[in-house]
């Protein structure tokens, strides 16, 4: 037995619920418990939108009913702590896009708490899960991110005798397994989950490298809301946003983090201007949290390149406004150093906007289809400048881009997720 598994079993203070270990009954409507600490709220409406969108799409299938538990670290309502204060304002119960969400609190001490995160989440959410089970006897647990949610979900799965599906989405698989204590816990969860979902092929390979059974892994990429993300006439979009009508516009989007590569795009502007003197770069997104904000560095790059008149940073914008930004552009750029299944890239493409992107993760997998854009050979200023010039010169067929993206809707993703749920239920029944 793995040391991490032995520790978790010995440390579990709650007795097994033997009454819940019956084989799940076949019912007309599957009951799914979602465990996702990364989930939008009224206070943080864009936090984990991609998780919410998948859950919403699956819940809209006629034969699945879902309940969401989104644990939140406890913090007292002290305004002077700007980093943590918003957590205290998140409501304990909520309805987001028609989804009922419960948000139990749990104790998470700074710094050292991360190493015991799954155990602390499990303890804090236990009463809510038990109360939910009494009125909503879930048949399967759907966890998003391997750590901490996935580890906690496997613990709940053992307590209630239910299969667990874990979705790996990015750093939880790419970086966290290398960390002490956290790594063994993730490998324990990957081994003991009933089924695993990877949002990119690369993450699937990483799961396998961490010891996951390849037979358990399904690659299901994020979908895109092709109803809300659709093309708007470029002139109309620019007028509504107050953007110039006669300039080439390159759009990029995301939190202002170093890993997003906005500084590379800024540094490439002087070279791009040699061919397109009127180019304008629009960096749409707010300041990053947890001390990782890169805004001051971006402003330094703008000053040093003397491109103040060629960059606009409108800040965080509501999701309903983003189709205007995508539709206003001539090109989308995503220059991340690492990336899972990128929602902003798919949203931009769903609005008919061609893209350039770095050769990493889900970016390269999506832009493998040359009808959608260009994968850069490397993550460098020279590659960004050359790629942007080439893309701005290329005659893209936007109708073809739209047709390709129609095949990647959230409904398609939801059907694939449902198939994984059914596979997990069958596998669990055969063992129990």
Secondary structure, DSSP 8 states (H G I E B T S, - for coil): --HHHHHHHHH--S---GGG-S-----SSEEEEEE-SS---SSSTTTTHHHHHHHHHHHTSTTEEEEEE--EE-----TT-HHHHHHHHS-SEEEETTEEEE--EE---TTGGGGGHHHHHHHHHHHHHHHHHHHS--SEEEEESIIIIIHHHHHHHHHHT-EEEEEE-SHHHHTGGGSTTHHHHHHHHHHH-SEEEESSHHHHHHHHHTT--GGGEEE----B-TTTS----HHHHHHHHT--SSS-EEEEES-B-GGGTHHHHHHHHHHHHTT-TT-EEEEE--B-STT---HHHHHHHHHHHT-GGGEEEEE---HHHHHHHHHH-SEEEE--SS-SS-HHHHHHHHTT--EEE-SSHHHHHHTTSTTTEEE-SSSSHHHHHHHHHHHHHS---HHHHHHHHHTTBHHHHHHHHHHHHHHHHHHHHHH-
